[in-house]
């Protein structure tokens, strides 16, 4: 899997690791704390990753999920 930049990879890995460790989806704040990036940049990268089909942000729920095709 290729990422457009290092921050997208860092965010994707933070989401994957959070889910693996905790068993539930992270919030933007959780990702921000794990990556050291601000919430606004995290949000922008999450939108881009969602547009690429790597993430899902379920409507009406907090948290971010990996798509089944991206989670290996």
N, C-alpha and C positions, 0 to 999 in steps of 0.2 A: 504494500500500500504506500502510495506517495502522498506527501503533504506539500502544500504551496510554500510553507515556511516552517521554521523551527518551532515557533510559538503554537502553530496548529498541531504539530506532533506532540508537543509538551502537554497541551490541553487534552488531546485525545487520550494520551497515556494516563493522565491524571484521572480522567473519567473512568477508564478501564480499571485502573488500580483501585479507585474508590469503590466501585461496584464489587470487585473481587474481594476486597477487605471487609466491607460493611454489609453487603448483600442488598443494598438499595441505591437508588440514583442520587447523585450529588446535585446540589443547588449551585448557582453561579458563584455564590460566596465560598462554597467548599472548594470549587475549582480555583478560584482566585487565591485562596490561602495556600493551596498545594503548589501552585505554579509561581507565586510571587508577582503575578500580573494583576492589574487593576480590574475591577468588575466590568467596566465599559469595554476595554480591549478583549476580555474573555467573552463577553456577550457578542461582540462583532465576529470573533473567530468561530464561536459556536454556530452563529447564523450561517457562516460560510461552510462549515462542516455539515450542517443540516442540508444546505442546498446541494452539496455533493452526495447526499444520501448516506453519510456515515453516522449521523445522529438523528434522533427523534426527540422532539419536545412535545409530549402528549398534551393536548388541549385540556384545560381544567385541572391539571395536576402540576405540582412542582417537580423539578428534577429533569434529568436528561438521560436518555437511554441510547445505547449503541444499537445499530441495526444488526439483524442476525447475520447479514453478509459481511459486516465489518469486524465483528467480534470473533477473533480466532484464538 
